[in-house]
Amino acid sequence: MSNRSHADTAPEIAADIVAQSFPDEFWATNLLNAPGVIIFFKDLDGRFIRVSPACAQVNGRTPEEMIGLTDFDLTDHAHARELFADEQRIIATGEPVTEKAEVDRLADRPGTWVETSKFPLRDVDGTIIGTFGYSVDVTRWARAEKKIGRMAKASSDAHAQVMLVEAQLRDVLNGSTDAIVKYDSNLRYQYVNPAGERSRGMTLDQLIGKTDRETGMAASSLEVWEPALHRVLETGEPDDIEFSVHSSPDGEEEWFHTTLSPDRDATGAVVGVLTSMRDITEIKRAEQALAHQATHDSLTGLANRYLLTDRLGQALVRMERSPNRLALFFVDLDHFKDVNDSYGHEIGDRVLVETARRLERAGRRQDTVARLGGDEFIVLCGRVPTDDDVEAIAERIVHALAEPFDAGTVTLRLSASVGAVVTSDPQAGSSTLLRSADAAMYRAKESGRNRFEIFDPQAPSDALGGAELEVELRRALENDEFALVYQPRLSLSDQRVLGFEALIRWEHPERGTLRPKDFLGTAESRGLIVPIGAWVLDTACAQLAAWTTERDPAIPPLTMAVNVSGRQLRERHFVELVAATLDRHGMAPAQLCLEISERALVHDGPDAHEALEALTSLGVQLAVDDFGATYTSLARLPQFPVGVVKLEQLAVAAQDREVVAAVIAMAHGLGMSVVGGGIETVAQLKDLVELACDDGQGFLLGRPLSIVDVARVIAADAATMRAASASHHLGGA
């Protein structure tokens, strides 16, 4: 009789029970045949010797067709060479390559990220005879975890097939970074893979037969863990949970995601639970970072428009429950563009960051400070009881931004124009409040800048002398004092004239020729932009119709661009006005392009959504004008219902090229054409051509022209096109 004690033989007996009840082939076969599991085995030359059905499927083949192929038969040469080099390094060193993340190169899975681990394949003597590995789609970790749960579920249905790939499964389990555990019906450990041993700080022999409570798991974790195990045992349904723990009282929070699946015997009865646990701490931190990025400005760390709108909505809801007043301050730095132009965007960004910090100090702890984009900021203040409080906050903002800015190599003196709106109406819309504050801010600019104005719907909304200017504008409409000039738009690929933009001038009887900036602000605030805009639309269309009549029908027709304000878009009958104008002058809708500024689309776009859709249905081209080369503008672009993007005047310096290229690429990807505006130098033109900008406009390509000068340009362009066409036909002959 053996002298070995029961204590000596107990671990061996337990291990034998595990091996007999759950042979390795059981795991391997199910793992290979489980849906979506990409596993492969290769020889020393990189030829596939066995693959899972899922591996064959993603390559568009059957498992049998994969045998003998290499990666050079399945993917591009550069990628295949990289994969082969990894495998040869594993064969040479015996060291695995684990969790290598890369973008999947397969055509039917664009943009999918996979994480691949590869290991040396050894025979029974330990000699390396090839490699094996597995790939995991990590585009969404939750999908990956559920896939493991399905693998565990599938493993309980096919016990008889496991013996076929016993050695391979053992390598996979030992190489997995997920902690895989099998519990019996009493929640006692029956199996733990090496990753599970490491996560629990105990060996398999120390864990077998014990419960988590007996191994000393923290009470806070047990509160989540044990009920989840019991649910799977009682319901027979798989589950997945996330929980966090602190490694120590002062330690950082760690997160884990676990898939739990029922373990069934041959009769289908639930006899235990299979779990697969993954450390997702880094993923959680990344999710938290992404959530912060989605609601905050990347440069300043302030709230962005999305978060501001949410906070403003919450403030209005609170006003319904508890009547009070809120104030919204629209802050715009004066002449900030000059900073970027003179000192570069690095200095400009420093100024914006410092502006954000000063606004936070000028406000109160409970206030929300947001950056809309560019040099536009918002300060949202709830519970502002008196007008004196509003003025005090506005004065603090103006004074804070008038202090010198130390931008490293230079000290700058700037100022800000601030517009404020105050409301006690919980039904006030967010967009209405923003527009009102914006209007007050523009009044502050017109009044001399470095000041604040509070929106008052009963007060004049323009600069000093606005009432007199309004009278003169009404007289100008009656006396036909307005005129149009036309700036050509050219194709940057062949310099062909595509059309013109109509630009208004006021031939004032006393002040001479006035440009739009001298009077359109007052026209907008006094409601005169609608009749003036209607006159511009009609006059421009009439002129284009005349040019079209005189134009050779074999030459492509010209287009006319007309600027439209947000106020015009909100007019009830604006779409009917456009349709009637086109019909009256016999113009094709596609010949008319209505240009709406980015600011108007952001502030007025939601209110004018139906008008924009109707204009698109009519066949009129829509363009976003003065589109900024910023990442904020880039993020907005897909939201705009337009077919043309007209860039604002760009320096296209080295630091701008990346953003400009991204804007042009995104516009083209959305099916939009791009017009480079304000081209004044050969360098600007060259850069825009290199960036694949479609069309261009600016003083370098053509200044605003009178009707007589336009006629000469059209004639010369038509002659050039006819000559080119004749040359083409002669060449063909």
Secondary structure as UniProt FT lines:
FT   HELIX           6..21
FT   HELIX           24..33
FT   TURN            35..36
FT   STRAND          38..43
FT   TURN            44..45
FT   STRAND          48..51
FT   HELIX           53..58
FT   TURN            59..60
FT   HELIX           63..66
FT   TURN            67..68
FT   HELIX           71..73
FT   HELIX           77..93
FT   STRAND          97..103
FT   TURN            107..108
FT   TURN            110..111
FT   STRAND          113..122
FT   TURN            124..125
FT   STRAND          128..137
FT   HELIX           141..155
FT   TURN            156..157
FT   HELIX           159..165
FT   HELIX           166..175
FT   STRAND          179..184
FT   TURN            185..186
FT   STRAND          189..192
FT   HELIX           194..200
FT   HELIX           204..207
FT   TURN            208..209
FT   TURN            212..216
FT   HELIX           219..235
FT   STRAND          239..246
FT   TURN            249..250
FT   STRAND          253..264
FT   TURN            266..267
FT   STRAND          270..279
FT   HELIX           281..295
FT   TURN            298..300
FT   HELIX           305..321
FT   STRAND          326..333
FT   TURN            334..335
FT   HELIX           336..343
FT   HELIX           345..362
FT   TURN            365..366
FT   STRAND          368..373
FT   TURN            374..375
FT   STRAND          376..382
FT   HELIX           387..402
FT   STRAND          405..406
FT   STRAND          411..412
FT   STRAND          416..423
FT   TURN            426..427
FT   HELIX           430..446
FT   TURN            447..448
FT   STRAND          451..454
FT   TURN            457..458
FT   TURN            464..465
FT   HELIX           466..479
FT   STRAND          482..491
FT   TURN            492..494
FT   STRAND          497..508
FT   TURN            509..511
FT   STRAND          512..514
FT   HELIX           516..518
FT   HELIX           520..525
FT   TURN            526..527
FT   HELIX           529..550
FT   TURN            553..554
FT   STRAND          559..564
FT   HELIX           566..569
FT   TURN            572..573
FT   HELIX           574..585
FT   HELIX           589..591
FT   STRAND          592..597
FT   HELIX           598..604
FT   TURN            605..608
FT   HELIX           609..618
FT   STRAND          621..627
FT   HELIX           631..636
FT   HELIX           637..639
FT   STRAND          644..647
FT   HELIX           654..669
FT   TURN            670..671
FT   STRAND          673..676
FT   HELIX           682..690
FT   TURN            691..692
FT   STRAND          695..696
FT   TURN            699..701
FT   HELIX           707..732
//
